[in-house]
């Protein structure tokens, strides 16, 4: 089962991160957190890896609707967007919102997942077409 929605960009990492932030904002997602995985692993484990950041994106109206359907759904909200170097390109990956429905079996989450999918796909498509 695929649980990601991925596009690859021919852009340097910093440019890709900035473009992802803009594309998500255009679709109503704010960035609540940013985890620099590369820096964290270097600082904590002295491990070198490619550029890798996790953006904690949130669309408040969608999150509210999902949480009203089931409070435990917070564990599955499609909030994490990964931006990482992938060879000479940059990969942008988001959790497929349908994962919430598949894992919970809650039909009440289907409309939320469908709207989140439309918005994430629009953001990813705008990146790919840039």
Secondary structure, DSSP 8 states (H G I E B T S, - for coil): ---EEEEEESS-HHHHHHHHHHHHHHTT-EEEEEEEHHHHHHHHH------EEEEEEE-HHHHHHHHHH-GGGGGT-S-EEEEEEETTEEEEEEE-THHHHHHH--GGGHHHHHHHHHHHHHHHHHHHT-
